[in-house]
Amino acid sequence: MSTLSQFTGSRPKSIQRGTISLGAGVTSLAATITSVDTSKTELRHLGVNGNAASVTDVICRLTLTSATQVTADRSASGNSAVVGFEVTEFY
């Protein structure tokens, strides 16, 4: 039987999930998370839900911009979009 540590080298210390709501006309917005060690952390994009006038309205990038912030940004600033994320910190 496989264990998580075989693949990651460590076990999860914390898992945080959230969403960032980019309103119409907004191209970038940050969400605050509990502080993590960025050298031991993975950020996952969980998908986007939005009312898109064009595909560029809902194509969003996520970045762990600091130990306490996840930032979502997109090229277009059309209709609203909600981006889901998950931050996993390992021991």
C-alpha positions in Angstrom: 0.0 0.0 0.0 1.3 3.5 -0.9 1.4 6.4 1.5 1.4 10.1 0.9 4.9 10.5 2.2 6.2 8.2 -0.6 5.1 10.8 -3.1 5.6 14.1 -1.3 8.4 13.3 1.1 6.3 14.6 4.0 2.8 14.6 5.4 0.4 17.5 5.3 0.7 20.1 8.1 -2.3 22.1 7.0 -4.8 22.3 4.2 -6.7 25.6 3.5 -9.3 26.1 0.9 -11.0 29.2 -0.3 -12.4 31.3 -3.2 -11.6 34.6 -4.6 -14.4 36.6 -6.2 -13.3 38.8 -9.1 -16.1 41.2 -9.8 -16.9 42.8 -13.1 -14.0 45.1 -14.1 -11.6 43.5 -11.5 -8.4 41.9 -12.9 -6.6 41.0 -9.7 -7.5 40.3 -6.1 -5.8 38.7 -3.1 -7.2 36.4 -0.4 -5.7 36.2 3.1 -4.8 32.7 4.4 -3.2 31.5 7.7 0.6 31.9 7.5 2.5 29.0 5.8 6.1 28.2 5.0 6.2 29.0 1.3 9.1 26.6 0.7 7.0 23.7 1.9 3.7 24.7 0.3 1.7 23.8 -2.8 -1.1 25.9 -4.3 -3.8 24.2 -6.4 -6.3 25.8 -8.7 -9.7 24.2 -8.1 -11.6 25.8 -11.0 -13.5 28.9 -12.0 -17.2 29.7 -12.1 -18.3 32.8 -13.9 -20.7 34.5 -16.2 -18.3 35.0 -19.1 -18.9 37.3 -22.1 -15.7 35.8 -23.4 -13.3 33.0 -22.4 -10.7 35.6 -21.1 -13.2 36.6 -18.4 -12.8 33.3 -16.6 -9.2 32.3 -17.4 -7.6 33.1 -14.0 -4.1 32.5 -12.7 -3.3 31.8 -9.0 -0.1 32.8 -7.2 1.1 32.3 -3.6 2.3 35.9 -3.4 3.4 35.7 0.3 3.1 33.5 3.3 -0.3 34.9 4.0 -1.8 35.7 0.5 -3.0 34.0 -2.5 -3.6 36.2 -5.5 -5.9 35.6 -8.5 -5.5 37.6 -11.7 -6.7 37.6 -15.2 -6.1 39.4 -18.5 -9.6 40.7 -19.1 -11.8 42.6 -16.7 -15.2 41.7 -18.1 -17.8 39.8 -16.1 -17.4 38.3 -12.6 -15.6 35.1 -11.9 -15.1 33.0 -8.7 -11.8 31.1 -8.4 -11.4 28.2 -6.1 -8.0 27.3 -4.5 -6.3 24.9 -2.1 -3.1 25.6 -0.2 -1.3 22.5 1.3 1.6 23.0 3.7 3.8 20.0 4.4 6.0 19.3 7.5 
